[in-house]
């Protein structure tokens, strides 16, 4: 535990303006957590000198224009230390930007907002939320996520620079800083992301690691005692140690070294004391709970702070801090705007691309080369159709970039003839994330936060490894795309370990995530069209391994119905006797059963329902047209778990779904075993009708 008396003596000997600003950050954090009676005061108190050093001396950031494209990024991966970020945004005088990108004339964070920390509708939620608070670059809280996002941001800067910079026109030259802690270092996603960053030699990336050896349960030696710096050296990072978080000179020297390092990312290990200056310093009691009124008073006394003042900002502190940030950032931003104006005259085509990219818009005719697929009873796997559509779009939208977790030959997400994104070629199109699904999701999110239309792909069953970033993308409302193939027991011989069952329900349960499972090649094309027009939410495209019949659209309805999420694909005159509802590979099965039923005089209807998310956005009239309430004889057909289908088939409906895991066998055998046959669909449909 830190000796309070020693701290007191040091404080009174150092009345410098910088110390006044640092202690303002500390006391605002303490007071906010104390008033909320909830939060994490210790880390902001310990890292206040780190935040102060980075923001006032190095960060290229214009508080008047928090969305300036070439700003340095500051990612608080230790999201529980949110009061550190809120204090920095407040002191810097960051101006608020609304959802349309317009300045509101209000501060991003006011002192009143800080006083409302963790309260309903405040701009200062418990963990930083992208879109909710101007200046928050990404939503953080789940440890390691911000680390992964920062790698994606650094990748995006390198890609943008490679594509758009020209001699004398360095439009993109920003750095990415992530503040992380012991918890981040324990999470596998940070390790995956760090390994990838080292491989890619992302010298624009700096992680500052708060090594305080404290976790919620106690000292980190309960479960974690490795040499983290040595691990990062093995990853290929430049590792620097700062022995005391209060040593702003050493911190400055470390960041200067980062800025001079051009062949690898930098990892600065900062040794700190959590809850610095408080009676609880150096203990887990300073981590995840308020210090208590008595301890807050003692800590303020140790700092030489007015004990009787809460949320106290000494005269001149905010002005001095804000000027230190703005004097550097505003100049850099103004120079950039002038540079971009000259660039527009010299390189109008590239400037036009950037205008669209930065506004999340698409070029005219972007979908003009998307193929239309002819009717074919044998058909094509939707993953193969997806690859063809993806390649057609990339020709028109070059900032649609991504790759796979070492599965591109199987997910069909490689862009033909295009180079790979590597340390030797940052202008590449095909990304190789390695077998790192969790990091891939987080990195893709970071790329999307930098306005790239980024995608990552793997088998659907491996959603288990990356659900966290998918969920965070939905919270942030960003246009990340996740391509999941091998979507059912149709995987066949690989068996139940590779046959997803519950995964569709898992994704459909995430608010704001559009899960699309197209039923044939033309639905795939329509799905990609829908994806590209939706930059305000993430999408999971769910595609098959096995071939799916390409339906005759002159006989059945247009695949454009994918836009509405569900549509009447095949119908009979009058009110239907039974409705077959299917997604993905089971749409063709439903159509075959429909033809059998119609041949027997049954008035059947087939509803293709690739996206529950989109269907639920339709009005009641459209829903009634597709699934009329009067028709209770309904059958849902999907080679996945049953959870959720009752909302569409009702209490009197039937389901042909999976209630167990799959099995290892050829697909035809599995279809027989689990009832995905025309004969069984017809049988169940008649049961639903009471025949």
C-alpha positions in Angstrom: 0.0 0.0 0.0 1.2 3.5 -0.8 2.2 5.6 2.2 -0.3 8.5 2.4 2.1 10.7 4.3 4.8 10.3 1.7 2.3 11.2 -1.0 1.3 14.3 1.0 4.8 15.5 1.2 5.4 15.0 -2.5 2.2 16.9 -3.4 3.1 19.9 -1.4 6.5 20.0 -3.0 5.0 19.8 -6.5 2.5 22.6 -7.1 3.1 22.6 -10.8 0.3 23.3 -13.3 0.7 19.8 -14.7 0.2 18.3 -11.3 -2.9 20.4 -10.8 -4.3 19.1 -14.1 -3.5 15.5 -13.2 -5.0 15.7 -9.8 -8.1 17.3 -11.3 -8.5 14.2 -13.4 -8.1 12.1 -10.3 -10.5 14.0 -8.1 -13.2 14.2 -10.8 -13.0 10.4 -11.1 -13.2 9.9 -7.4 -16.1 12.2 -6.9 -18.1 10.9 -9.9 -17.8 7.3 -8.7 -18.6 8.3 -5.1 -21.7 10.2 -6.1 -22.9 7.4 -8.3 -22.0 4.9 -5.6 -20.8 2.7 -8.4 -17.8 2.5 -10.6 -14.0 2.0 -10.8 -12.0 4.9 -9.3 -8.6 3.3 -8.8 -7.4 3.0 -12.4 -8.3 6.6 -13.5 -6.4 7.8 -10.3 -3.4 5.7 -11.2 -3.4 6.6 -14.9 -4.2 10.3 -14.8 -0.5 11.1 -15.5 -0.6 8.8 -18.5 -3.7 10.4 -19.9 -2.4 13.9 -19.2 1.0 13.2 -20.9 -0.5 11.6 -24.0 -3.3 14.2 -24.5 -1.4 17.4 -23.7 1.9 16.5 -25.3 1.3 14.1 -28.2 -2.2 13.3 -29.3 -3.1 14.9 -32.6 -6.7 15.7 -31.9 -8.8 18.8 -32.6 -11.5 19.2 -29.9 -13.5 21.3 -32.3 -13.7 18.5 -34.9 -13.7 15.2 -33.1 -14.4 13.4 -36.4 -11.4 14.7 -38.3 -10.3 11.7 -40.4 -6.6 12.0 -39.7 -6.9 12.4 -35.9 -5.0 10.1 -33.6 -7.2 7.5 -32.1 -7.3 7.0 -28.3 -8.9 3.7 -27.3 -9.7 3.0 -23.6 -9.6 -0.7 -23.7 -9.9 -0.7 -19.9 -13.4 0.6 -20.3 -14.2 0.3 -16.6 -11.9 3.3 -16.2 -14.3 5.4 -18.2 -14.0 8.4 -15.8 -10.5 8.8 -17.1 -11.8 9.3 -20.6 -14.7 11.5 -19.6 -12.4 13.7 -17.6 -10.0 14.0 -20.6 -12.9 14.9 -23.0 -14.2 17.4 -20.5 -10.9 19.1 -19.9 -10.0 19.1 -23.6 -13.2 20.9 -24.4 -14.3 18.4 -27.1 -17.4 19.7 -29.0 -20.4 17.5 -29.5 -21.3 16.1 -32.9 -24.8 14.7 -33.5 -25.9 11.6 -35.4 -25.9 13.4 -38.7 -22.4 14.7 -38.2 -23.4 18.2 -37.3 -21.9 20.2 -34.4 -24.6 21.0 -31.8 -22.8 23.9 -30.1 -22.7 21.9 -26.8 -19.7 20.3 -25.1 -19.3 16.5 -25.6 -18.9 16.3 -21.8 -19.8 19.0 -19.3 -19.2 19.1 -15.6 -22.8 18.4 -15.1 -22.5 15.3 -17.2 -19.6 14.1 -15.0 -21.8 14.7 -12.0 -24.4 12.4 -13.7 -21.9 9.6 -14.1 -23.7 6.2 -14.6 -27.2 7.8 -14.5 -30.0 7.2 -16.9 -29.7 9.2 -20.2 -26.4 10.8 -19.2 -23.5 11.1 -21.6 -21.3 9.4 -19.1 -22.5 5.7 -18.9 -20.6 3.2 -16.9 -18.5 2.1 -19.9 -17.7 4.3 -22.9 -20.3 3.9 -25.7 -19.5 4.8 -29.3 -22.2 7.1 -30.9 -23.5 7.9 -27.4 -20.7 10.3 -26.4 -18.7 12.3 -28.9 -15.0 11.5 -28.5 -15.5 7.9 -27.7 -13.8 6.0 -30.5 -15.3 2.6 -29.7 -17.5 0.9 -27.2 -15.3 -0.8 -24.6 -15.9 -2.7 -21.4 -15.4 -6.4 -22.3 -11.7 -6.6 -21.7 -9.5 -7.1 -24.7 -12.1 -5.8 -27.1 -10.6 -2.3 -27.4 -7.2 -3.9 -28.0 -8.6 -5.7 -31.0 -10.4 -2.7 -32.2 -7.2 -0.6 -32.1 -5.5 -3.1 -34.3 -8.3 -2.7 -36.8 -8.0 1.0 -36.7 -4.2 0.8 -37.2 -4.8 -1.5 -40.2 -7.3 0.9 -41.6 -4.9 3.8 -41.4 -2.2 1.8 -43.3 -4.7 0.7 -46.0 -6.1 4.3 -46.4 -2.5 5.6 -46.6 -1.5 3.0 -49.2 -4.5 3.7 -51.4 -4.9 7.5 -51.2 -1.6 9.1 -50.1 0.6 10.5 -52.8 4.0 12.1 -52.7 3.6 15.4 -50.9 0.0 14.4 -49.9 0.1 12.4 -46.7 -3.6 12.5 -46.0 -3.4 9.5 -43.6 -0.6 9.5 -41.1 -2.3 9.1 -37.7 -1.4 6.9 -34.8 -3.5 4.7 -32.7 -3.1 4.5 -28.9 -4.8 1.9 -26.7 -4.8 2.0 -22.9 -5.0 -1.5 -21.5 -4.6 -3.3 -18.3 -3.9 -6.7 -16.6 -7.4 -7.9 -17.5 -6.8 -7.2 -21.2 -3.6 -9.1 -21.0 -5.3 -12.1 -19.6 -8.0 -12.2 -22.3 -7.2 -14.3 -25.4 -8.5 -11.7 -27.8 -5.8 -9.3 -26.9 -3.2 -12.0 -27.4 -4.6 -12.9 -30.8 -4.8 -9.2 -31.9 -1.2 -8.5 -30.6 0.1 -11.5 -32.5 -1.5 -10.2 -35.7 -0.3 -6.7 -35.2 3.3 -7.9 -34.7 3.1 -9.9 -37.8 1.8 -6.9 -39.8 4.5 -4.6 -38.3 1.9 -1.9 -37.4 4.3 0.8 -36.3 1.4 3.3 -36.0 0.1 1.3 -33.1 1.0 1.9 -29.4 -0.5 0.0 -26.5 0.1 1.5 -23.1 -0.2 -1.3 -20.5 -1.1 -0.4 -16.9 0.7 -3.0 -14.9 -0.8 -2.5 -11.4 -1.0 -6.2 -10.4 -4.5 -5.8 -9.1 -7.7 -7.5 -10.2 -11.1 -7.7 -8.6 -10.3 -10.8 -6.6 -7.0 -9.5 -5.3 -3.5 -9.5 -6.6 -3.0 -10.8 -10.1 -0.6 -13.4 -8.8 -3.7 -15.4 -7.9 -3.8 -16.4 -11.6 -1.3 -14.3 -13.6 2.4 -14.0 -13.1 3.9 -14.2 -16.6 6.4 -11.7 -18.1 4.0 -9.8 -20.3 6.8 -7.7 -21.8 8.7 -10.8 -22.9 5.5 -12.1 -24.5 5.1 -9.0 -26.6 8.8 -9.1 -27.6 8.1 -12.6 -28.9 5.1 -11.1 -30.8 7.5 -8.8 -32.6 6.7 -5.6 -30.6 9.1 -2.9 -29.4 8.7 -3.1 -25.6 9.5 -0.1 -23.3 9.2 -0.1 -19.5 8.2 3.0 -17.4 8.8 2.2 -13.7 6.5 4.9 -12.3 3.2 6.0 -13.8 3.8 9.4 -12.2 7.0 10.0 -14.1 5.7 12.1 -17.0 9.2 12.6 -18.3 9.7 8.8 -18.7 6.3 8.5 -20.2 7.1 11.2 -22.7 10.4 9.6 -23.6 8.6 6.3 -24.2 6.0 7.8 -26.5 8.8 9.7 -28.3 10.5 6.3 -28.9 7.2 4.9 -30.2 6.9 7.8 -32.7 10.5 7.1 -34.0 9.9 3.3 -34.3 9.0 2.5 -37.9 9.2 -1.3 -38.1 7.0 -2.7 -35.4 4.2 -1.8 -32.9 5.1 -0.4 -29.5 4.2 -1.8 -26.1 4.8 0.5 -23.2 4.6 -1.2 -19.8 3.7 1.4 -17.2 4.0 0.3 -13.6 1.3 2.1 -11.5 -0.3 2.0 -8.1 -4.1 1.6 -8.3 -6.0 4.2 -6.3 -2.8 6.3 -6.0 -2.8 8.5 -3.0 -5.8 6.9 -1.2 -5.8 4.8 1.9 -6.9 1.9 -0.4 -4.0 2.4 -2.8 -2.5 -0.8 -4.2 -5.4 -3.0 -3.2 -8.4 -4.6 -4.9 -10.7 -2.3 -2.8 -9.6 0.6 -5.1 -10.6 -1.2 -8.2 -14.4 -1.8 -8.6 -16.1 0.1 -5.8 -16.3 3.7 -4.5 -13.5 4.7 -2.1 -16.1 5.8 0.5 -16.6 9.4 1.7 -14.0 9.2 4.4 -11.3 7.8 2.1 -12.2 10.4 -0.6 -11.6 13.1 2.0 -8.3 11.6 3.1 -7.1 11.3 -0.5 -8.0 14.9 -1.3 -6.1 15.9 1.8 -3.1 13.9 0.6 -3.3 15.6 -2.8 -3.4 19.0 -1.1 -7.0 19.4 -2.5 -9.9 21.2 -0.9 -11.6 18.5 1.1 -14.9 20.3 1.2 -15.3 20.7 -2.6 -16.7 18.0 -4.9 -16.2 18.1 -8.7 -13.7 21.0 -8.1 -11.8 22.3 -11.2 -9.3 24.9 -10.1 -9.2 28.1 -12.1 -7.2 27.9 -15.3 -7.0 24.1 -15.3 -9.5 23.4 -18.1 -8.2 26.3 -20.2 -4.6 25.2 -19.9 -5.4 21.5 -20.7 -7.7 22.4 -23.6 -5.2 24.8 -25.1 -2.4 22.2 -24.9 -4.5 19.8 -26.9 -6.1 22.3 -29.3 -3.0 24.3 -30.1 -1.4 21.2 -31.7 -4.6 19.4 -32.9 -6.3 22.4 -34.5 -3.2 23.4 -36.4 -2.7 19.9 -37.7 -6.4 19.6 -38.7 -6.4 23.0 -40.5 -3.2 22.0 -42.4 -4.9 18.7 -43.3 -8.0 20.5 -44.6 -5.8 22.7 -46.8 -3.9 19.7 -48.0 -7.1 17.8 -48.9 -8.3 20.9 -50.9 -5.1 20.8 -52.9 -5.4 17.0 -53.2 -8.9 17.3 -54.6 -7.6 19.4 -57.4 -4.6 17.1 -58.2 -6.4 13.8 -57.7 -10.2 14.3 -58.2 -11.0 10.6 -58.7 -9.4 9.6 -55.4 -10.9 12.6 -53.6 -14.3 11.6 -54.8 -13.8 8.1 -53.5 -12.8 9.5 -50.1 -15.8 11.7 -50.0 -18.1 8.6 -50.4 -16.0 6.4 -48.1 -16.0 9.0 -45.2 -19.7 9.5 -45.5 -20.4 5.7 -45.6 -22.0 6.1 -49.0 -21.7 4.1 -52.2 -20.6 5.1 -55.7 -23.1 5.3 -58.5 -23.5 1.9 -60.3 -21.9 0.1 -57.4 -24.1 -3.0 -58.0 -24.1 -3.0 -61.8 -21.9 -6.1 -62.1 -23.7 -8.2 -59.5 -24.6 -11.4 -61.4 -28.1 -12.8 -62.0 -28.1 -16.6 -61.7 -30.1 -18.7 -64.2 -32.5 -21.4 -62.9 -30.6 -24.6 -62.2 -32.0 -27.7 -60.5 -28.5 -28.7 -59.3 -27.6 -25.1 -58.4 -24.7 -23.7 -56.5 -23.7 -23.5 -52.9 -24.6 -20.1 -51.5 -21.0 -19.7 -50.3 -19.9 -20.0 -54.0 -22.6 -17.5 -55.1 -21.5 -15.2 -52.3 -17.9 -15.3 -53.6 -19.0 -14.3 -57.1 -21.2 -11.4 -55.8 -18.5 -10.2 -53.4 -16.0 -10.1 -56.3 -18.4 -8.1 -58.4 -19.0 -5.5 -55.7 -15.3 -5.0 -54.8 -14.7 -3.9 -58.4 -16.9 -0.9 -57.8 -16.4 -0.5 -54.0 -12.6 -1.0 -53.4 -13.0 -0.1 -49.7 -15.0 -3.3 -49.3 -12.1 -5.2 -47.7 -11.7 -8.2 -45.5 -10.8 -11.8 -45.3 -11.1 -14.9 -43.2 -9.8 -16.8 -40.2 -7.6 -19.0 -42.4 -10.6 -20.3 -44.4 -10.9 -18.2 -47.5 -10.7 -21.3 -49.9 -13.8 -22.6 -48.0 -15.7 -19.4 -47.3 -15.0 -18.2 -50.8 -14.3 -14.7 -49.6 -11.0 -14.1 -51.4 -11.0 -11.4 -54.1 -9.7 -13.1 -57.2 -6.4 -11.7 -58.6 -6.1 -9.2 -55.7 -3.0 -8.9 -53.5 -2.9 -9.7 -49.8 -2.7 -7.1 -47.1 0.7 -7.7 -45.6 3.5 -5.8 -44.0 5.1 -5.6 -47.4 1.9 -4.3 -49.1 -0.6 -2.3 -47.0 -2.6 -1.7 -50.1 -3.7 -5.3 -50.4 -7.4 -6.4 -50.5 -7.3 -9.9 -49.1 -6.8 -10.0 -45.3 -5.4 -13.1 -43.6 -6.5 -13.0 -39.9 -5.1 -16.4 -39.1 -6.9 -18.9 -36.9 -8.0 -16.0 -34.6 -11.8 -15.7 -34.9 -12.2 -13.5 -31.8 -9.5 -11.1 -32.9 -10.9 -11.1 -36.4 -14.3 -9.9 -35.2 -12.7 -7.2 -33.1 -10.3 -6.1 -35.9 -13.1 -6.0 -38.4 -15.0 -3.7 -36.0 -12.0 -1.4 -35.7 -11.8 -1.2 -39.5 -15.5 -0.4 -39.8 -15.1 2.3 -37.2 -12.6 3.8 -39.6 -15.2 3.9 -42.4 -14.0 0.8 -44.3 -16.8 -1.7 -45.3 -15.0 -4.5 -43.6 -15.8 -8.2 -43.5 -14.5 -11.3 -41.8 -15.5 -14.9 -42.5 -15.4 -18.3 -40.9 -17.6 -21.4 -40.4 -20.8 -20.6 -38.6 -20.0 -23.0 -35.8 -17.0 -20.8 -34.9 -19.3 -17.9 -34.1 -18.8 -19.3 -30.6 -15.3 -17.8 -30.7 -16.3 -14.3 -31.8 -19.8 -13.6 -30.5 -18.5 -10.8 -28.3 -17.4 -8.5 -31.1 -20.5 -9.3 -33.1 -22.6 -8.2 -30.1 -20.4 -5.1 -29.7 -20.9 -4.2 -33.4 -24.6 -4.3 -32.9 -24.4 -2.0 -29.8 -22.2 0.4 -31.8 -24.5 0.3 -34.9 -21.6 -0.1 -37.3 -21.7 -1.7 -40.8 -19.4 -4.6 -40.1 -20.1 -7.8 -42.1 -19.6 -11.3 -40.9 -19.7 -14.1 -43.5 -20.5 -17.5 -41.9 -20.5 -20.5 -44.1 -21.0 -24.3 -43.5 -24.3 -23.2 -42.0 -26.0 -26.4 -40.9 -25.9 -30.2 -40.7 -25.3 -29.9 -44.4 -21.7 -29.9 -43.5 -22.1 -33.6 -43.4 -19.2 -35.9 -42.6 -17.4 -33.4 -40.3 -20.0 -34.3 -37.7 -21.6 -32.5 -34.8 -18.5 -30.5 -33.8 -18.7 -28.6 -37.1 -22.5 -28.6 -37.5 -24.1 -25.5 -36.0 -27.4 -26.0 -34.3 -28.1 -23.1 -31.8 -26.1 -20.5 -33.6 -28.8 -18.9 -35.7 -30.9 -18.4 -32.6 -27.9 -16.9 -30.8 -27.5 -14.3 -33.5 -31.2 -13.6 -33.9 -31.2 -12.8 -30.2 -28.8 -10.0 -30.6 -30.7 -6.7 -31.0 -29.6 -4.7 -34.1 -27.9 -7.6 -35.8 -29.3 -8.5 -39.3 -28.9 -12.3 -39.7 -29.5 -13.2 -43.4 -29.7 -16.8 -44.5 -30.4 -16.7 -48.3 -32.1 -19.6 -50.0 -30.5 -19.6 -53.4 -27.9 -17.8 -55.5 -30.2 -14.9 -56.4 -31.2 -14.4 -52.8 -27.5 -14.2 -52.0 -27.1 -11.4 -54.6 -30.1 -9.6 -53.0 -28.7 -10.1 -49.6 -25.4 -8.5 -50.5 -27.3 -5.6 -52.0 -29.1 -5.2 -48.7 -25.9 -5.4 -46.8 -24.1 -2.8 -48.7 -27.0 -0.3 -48.3 -26.9 -0.8 -44.5 -24.0 1.0 -42.9 -25.9 1.6 -39.7 -25.9 -2.0 -38.4 -23.9 -5.1 -38.7 -24.9 -8.1 -40.8 -24.3 -11.8 -40.5 -24.5 -13.5 -43.9 -25.1 -17.2 -43.4 -24.2 -19.4 -46.4 -24.2 -23.1 -47.2 -21.5 -25.5 -48.0 -23.7 -27.7 -50.2 -25.3 -26.8 -53.5 -28.7 -25.2 -53.5 -31.1 -25.3 -56.4 -31.3 -22.0 -58.2 -35.0 -21.3 -58.4 -36.8 -20.3 -61.6 -37.7 -16.7 -60.9 -40.0 -16.5 -63.9 -42.1 -19.1 -62.0 -41.5 -18.0 -58.4 -41.3 -14.5 -56.9 -38.3 -12.3 -57.4 -35.5 -12.6 -54.9 -35.8 -8.8 -54.3 -38.2 -9.8 -51.5 -35.0 -10.4 -49.4 -35.1 -6.7 -48.7 -38.2 -7.1 -46.6 -36.8 -10.1 -44.7 -39.6 -12.5 -45.7 -41.8 -12.7 -48.8 -44.2 -15.0 -50.6 -42.1 -17.1 -52.9 -44.7 -19.5 -54.2 -48.5 -19.3 -53.8 -51.9 -20.7 -54.7 -55.1 -18.9 -55.5 -57.1 -17.7 -52.6 -56.4 -18.2 -48.9 -53.7 -20.9 -48.4 -54.5 -24.1 -46.6 -50.9 -24.3 -45.2 -47.9 -22.0 -45.2 -44.4 -23.5 -45.4 -41.8 -21.1 -44.0 -38.1 -21.8 -44.6 -34.7 -20.2 -44.8 -31.4 -21.0 -46.5 -30.9 -24.5 -47.9 -34.4 -25.5 -46.7 -36.1 -23.1 -49.1 -35.6 -25.4 -52.0 -37.0 -28.3 -49.9 -40.1 -26.2 -49.1 -40.6 -25.5 -52.8 -40.3 -29.2 -53.7 -42.9 -30.0 -50.9 -45.1 -27.2 -52.1 -45.2 -28.6 -55.7 -46.1 -32.0 -54.2 -48.9 -30.5 -52.1 -50.3 -28.4 -54.9 -50.3 -31.5 -57.1 -52.5 -33.1 -54.5 -55.0 -30.2 -54.5 -53.7 -28.4 -51.4 -53.6 -24.6 -51.6 -50.0 -24.2 -50.2 -47.8 -21.2 -49.9 -44.0 -20.9 -49.5 -42.6 -18.0 -47.5 -38.9 -17.5 -47.8 -37.7 -15.8 -44.6 -34.0 -15.1 -44.9 -34.0 -12.3 -42.3 -36.2 -12.1 -39.2 -34.6 -8.7 -38.4 -35.8 -7.2 -41.7 -39.2 -8.8 -41.5 -39.8 -7.4 -38.0 -39.2 -3.9 -39.4 -42.1 -4.2 -41.8 -45.5 -2.7 -41.0 -48.5 -4.8 -39.9 -50.1 -4.7 -43.3 -47.1 -6.3 -45.0 -46.8 -8.9 -42.3 -50.5 -9.8 -42.7 -50.0 -10.1 -46.4 -47.2 -12.6 -46.0 -48.4 -14.5 -42.9 -52.1 -13.9 -42.6 -53.3 -14.5 -39.0 -56.3 -16.6 -40.2 -54.0 -19.3 -41.5 -52.8 -21.2 -38.5 -51.6 -24.3 -40.4 -47.9 -23.4 -40.7 -44.7 -25.3 -40.9 -41.2 -23.9 -40.2 -38.4 -25.7 -41.9 -34.8 -25.0 -40.9 -31.8 -27.3 -40.2 -31.1 -25.5 -36.9 -32.5 -25.3 -33.4 -36.2 -24.6 -32.9 -35.8 -21.6 -30.5 -37.8 -18.6 -31.8 -39.8 -20.3 -34.5 -42.9 -20.4 -32.4 -43.4 -16.7 -33.0 -44.1 -17.4 -36.6 -45.8 -20.8 -36.6 -47.9 -20.2 -33.4 -49.3 -22.7 -31.0 -51.0 -24.8 -33.7 -48.1 -24.8 -36.1 -45.4 -27.3 -36.6 -41.6 -27.2 -36.9 -39.1 -29.4 -38.7 -36.0 -28.2 -37.0 -33.1 -29.7 -34.9 -33.6 -30.7 -31.3 -30.3 -32.5 -31.0 -26.8 -32.1 -32.3 -26.0 -33.6 -35.7 -24.1 -36.6 -36.7 -21.2 -37.6 -39.0 -22.5 -38.9 -42.3 -23.1 -37.9 -45.9 -25.8 -35.2 -46.2 -28.4 -37.4 -47.8 -28.3 -39.7 -44.8 -28.5 -36.8 -42.4 -31.6 -35.4 -44.2 -33.3 -38.8 -43.9 -32.4 -39.2 -40.3 -33.6 -35.7 -39.2 -36.6 -35.4 -41.4 -35.5 -32.9 -44.0 -37.2 -34.7 -46.9 -40.0 -33.8 -49.2 -42.0 -36.8 -47.8 -41.7 -35.6 -44.2 -42.5 -32.0 -45.0 -45.6 -33.0 -46.9 -46.6 -35.3 -44.0 -46.1 -32.6 -41.3 -47.9 -30.0 -43.5 -51.0 -32.3 -43.7 -50.8 -32.8 -39.9 -50.8 -29.1 -39.5 -53.9 -28.9 -41.6 -55.6 -31.6 -39.6 -55.6 -34.1 -42.4 
